[in-house]
Amino acid sequence: MKLLSVLVSLTLGLGSLTAADWPQFRGPQGNGIAPDAKLPAKLDAQSVAWAVDLPGRGVSSPIIVGDRVFVTSSSGPKHDRLRVLCFNLTDGQLRWERQFWATGRTMTHEKISGATPTPVSDGKRLFALFSSNDLFALDLDGNLLWFRGLGRDYPNANNSLGMASSLVVADGTVIAQVESESESFTAGLDPATGKNKWRMERPRNSNWTSPVVTTGPDGKPVVLLQSFKGVAAVNPATGAVLWSYDDKASTVPSTTAAGGRLYVPSQGLTVLEQVPGAAPKQIWRSAQLRPGTPSPLVLGNRVLTMNDGGILSCGDAADGKRLWQLRLKGPFSATPVVAGGLLYCVNEKGLVQVVDPSKPEGEVVSELDLGQTVIGTPSIAANSLFIRSDGKLWRIGRPSSL
């Protein structure tokens, strides 16, 4: 129990989060897995606990802290009205909403919106970054604590398709990865004031990956920054680069950390093992396990990747040997999430497909059609699946968990 407390503290920073919360993109460990959640395997219309309408558009994931569900959206002809909303976990009732005007560039690809980055919480505060590079810190009751117009401070740090990198919090620092062809940087911000604790130049290229927090061989927190050049491991408190892997990487799906290894979307899928005081060691590489937009998942001794068309590939995590492939109904942008050993996969048309990867060839055990476009990755908390489309937010879960 002491080790678990240390790991949670290292990953989430100095907050009052619990293991049941889902405080950031892809969950508390940034790997898309809720090991203790109990979601229904058979989904149908009766599985929907509640659904509420959302204003504007957004593809960011919901985050859940205690009895509150937070989402962001953008609205208006130019998507320059930025919204942060808080709903009751139990019944979906709107608790509060805050609206702000964008100060940075709001142009995005038609597939996404101004509300593409997923917010993060340290258990006391909510940090919401938008594609316009506007960053807001609020308390959990919606009171504004501070604001940073990163698009104003660094006006060339944008791209024509929209920014998408989500925030993380590690070792008492908010990490913002803001990378583009004209100006590219990552900053560590003071969560109390929003001021830079450090700022580092990054490779100049459009990049939509998100930082990943893991634990280094010495037990201390490490932030992984992925770009087209590869992956850099950074001390979150100081911004010092601890090591780098410079053999190229994807600019869309992000690295997944599991069991001391890093599953990097690089030349297919490349697995690295962290080494004390040195650059990581390559364990294996597989072109057959190349991910598309969704990031890789590691479930026990299996690694799972999804291409954009809906081909789910399962490989042996020890050596990368492909074990099976399963064709799902695509296309996909959202990364699957895992609960109870099952994968919950939501395609762009809003079809939820539940996959049992323990079957010899993988098997779809149920489906639920939400009937709306879903681009953002789902979230899991309170034995429920939270999914947002452009227009709605759903809670799908067991009646006993409400």
Secondary structure as UniProt FT lines:
FT   HELIX           2..12
FT   TURN            19..20
FT   TURN            25..30
FT   STRAND          33..34
FT   TURN            35..36
FT   HELIX           45..47
FT   STRAND          48..53
FT   STRAND          63..65
FT   TURN            66..67
FT   STRAND          68..75
FT   TURN            77..78
FT   STRAND          81..88
FT   TURN            89..91
FT   STRAND          94..101
FT   TURN            110..111
FT   STRAND          120..121
FT   STRAND          125..129
FT   TURN            131..132
FT   STRAND          134..139
FT   TURN            140..141
FT   STRAND          144..149
FT   HELIX           150..153
FT   TURN            155..156
FT   TURN            160..161
FT   STRAND          168..170
FT   TURN            171..172
FT   STRAND          173..178
FT   STRAND          185..189
FT   TURN            191..193
FT   STRAND          196..201
FT   STRAND          212..215
FT   TURN            217..218
FT   STRAND          221..227
FT   TURN            228..229
FT   STRAND          230..234
FT   TURN            236..238
FT   STRAND          241..245
FT   STRAND          256..258
FT   TURN            259..260
FT   STRAND          261..264
FT   STRAND          269..275
FT   TURN            276..277
FT   STRAND          278..286
FT   TURN            288..289
FT   STRAND          297..299
FT   TURN            300..301
FT   STRAND          302..306
FT   TURN            308..309
FT   STRAND          311..316
FT   TURN            317..319
FT   STRAND          322..327
FT   STRAND          337..339
FT   TURN            340..341
FT   STRAND          342..346
FT   TURN            348..349
FT   STRAND          351..356
FT   TURN            357..358
FT   TURN            360..361
FT   STRAND          363..369
FT   STRAND          379..381
FT   TURN            382..383
FT   STRAND          384..388
FT   STRAND          392..397
FT   HELIX           399..401
//
